[in-house]
Amino acid sequence: MDARQRMEQLVEQLNHYSYHYYTLDQPLISDKEYDALYDELTALEAETGVTLPDSPTIRVGGELLEGFKPHRHLAPLWSLDKAQNEEQLLNWNGRVQRLIADYNSKNPDHPLPDPTYVVELKFDGLTLNLTYSDGKLVQASTRGNGAVGEGILAQVKTIKSVPLTIPYREGTIEVQGEGIMNLSVLSKYNETAAEPLKNARNAAAGALRNLNPKTTAERKLSAFFYNVGYSDNIQFADHREMMDFLKENRFKVNPYITYHNDFAQVMEELHQIVERRSTLDYLIDGAVIKITDMRIREALGYTDKFPRWAVAFKFEAEETTTILESVSWNV
Ligand code: NAD
């Protein structure tokens, strides 16, 4: 089989697995297996210089479920670039440094500052995009294909920690977070459930994309918010200001957010997160490293699929946590 034929085969397989994962919330294979096929496709695309038009490497998410009213996001929702080891993380940071240097050589009168970093947990649930108009929650949607998601306002309203009104009333904003099911809630639910749920990620995603909001309510979901993706009136200088805004407006923000001036500290924090993971009452599948400063984010911009100013450090699947922790990775 030549490279082109293998690429066609991989695209078809990956799109089939994505449909089961994103659209049906019933994955057929583990994330690790999916990621291995995805990485093989990325390598072949780099080697041949060809990207097939329906390749998952240039698309965000999956198809929309019928029955939900589509919502066009006011600003696109993105996927995340990913790194699985120290070398890939350092490569990402090297690229960031090069892009900043390039920008500064073209804009000597208005150079960008040195980058600083924020590290957050990468929650494993379903992306939520909430729309507030003049302080009132008017829409909630899934990420969908990044441009259009499924409207799930009634379902999201069952999450008790989601504010229905916020103090900020100056126009429209869209706020992103992750809908999750706490692990303690999942165990309790399974004690009496006729059909026990296998996994907190699919339990949360399946409940939010259920046409009956009563089913969503029974799952007692929660959510963490981490981004203001659109606002017609407000601009933030950096991530800290944005997170303060979210807290002031009563959104649930995760307590584990750390800010770092250099990349060695980022690596150290990733170690801490690997150790902390088993103590958390929710699933995480990694950590997300983002550039703090908004001017740098704007200058770095986006590829077709993800921002250049952020990267996800992906852990092994939950089942292999203990193995991962004992062999660990070399940072
Ligand atoms: P992603 O899940 O790797 O990253 C983007 C998402 O991260 C965002 O949409 C957001 O919801 C989430 N996120 C959580 N915490 C965040 C934070 N603090 N800041 C920003 N975003 C945060 O991207 P993706 O493209 O949705 O998914 C790719 C992954 O999905 C693959 O690596 C694979 O593991 C998995 N997948 C699995 C299968 C399967 O069959 N098992 C199929 C398709 C995809």
Residues whose N, C-alpha, C, O or C-beta is under 5 A from the ligand:
A	BS01	NAD	Y17 S18 Y21 P27 L28 I29 S30 D31 Y34 D35 W78 S79 L80 E120 L121 K122 F123 L126 T127 G177 E178 Y226 V288
